[in-house]
């Protein structure tokens, strides 16, 4: 049929012809009237409704608890002249997280924290900015955050420690790594390592991914899982920032150049080195498959690093 003939037909004729076409049999115009029983809505299930209400109430209570914790942790950040340049708390109970502000207007988003930081623009449009806080001011804030996070839920503790360490703060008693005995702080890991001559170190992300896909792993003794990547607060949102100051903040304002210096694995290195007087094999055995634990009675092997006590220190 020619295009002109289609155009000349009214909707009723066109619909009838479309419905008669075998390749379009699942479509119809006008749409067929549904059977009366299909049009009837399902009867509400009181049990489902009650469960949904209970889950929503539990979620609301949890959110309010998180907000309360963040409110208690929030502290001011001041510049060298005592001028307030931000108010932040570690933790992200709200989807909006935190923002930088330039001249009172929102600019770049921040992650893993809640609050606001004043910033200087890095683009002509002023839609992205570098926070005014110096490395020293940020480190002092992060140290205070660790002190105020002593009673944090264990499920959040590692993420908080990661942010504190990336910002240059002191970790206090926050846990930094997971062992078969549970989460441990730097002081606890130093004592734990002192009892051993070899450690099997795995990236916590690899452990989480494997457990998410296949189920819980019961770690072997002497195995420790730790974060090996920094806890970014800003994720490269300013594409015109050729120096990487915004996308790599706060790492871009600190003196260290080694990427792992900003991750919790460097804190673990410090704790183990203090216990052993050094580490043999540090960073030289990556991509080595080693047993790290058991799942359903079967050994689990992941990529690891093997750290050994120096023979001279034994």
Secondary structure, 3 states (H helix, E strand, C coil): CCHHHHHHCCHHHHHHHHHHCHHHCCCCCCCCCCCHHHHCCCCCCHHHHHHHHHHHHHHHHHHHHHHHHHHHHCEEEECCCCCEEEEEEECCCCCCCEEEEECCEEEEEECCEEEEEEEEECCCCCCCEEECCCHHHHHHHHHHHHHHCCCCCHHHHHHHHHHHHHCCCCCCCCCCEEECCEEECHHHHHHHHHCCCEEEEEEHHHHHHHHHHHCCCEECCCEEEECCCCCCCCCCCCCCCCCCCCCCCCHHHCCCCCHHHHCHHHHHHHHHHHHHCCCECCCCCCCEEEEEEEECCEEEEEEEEEEECCHHHC
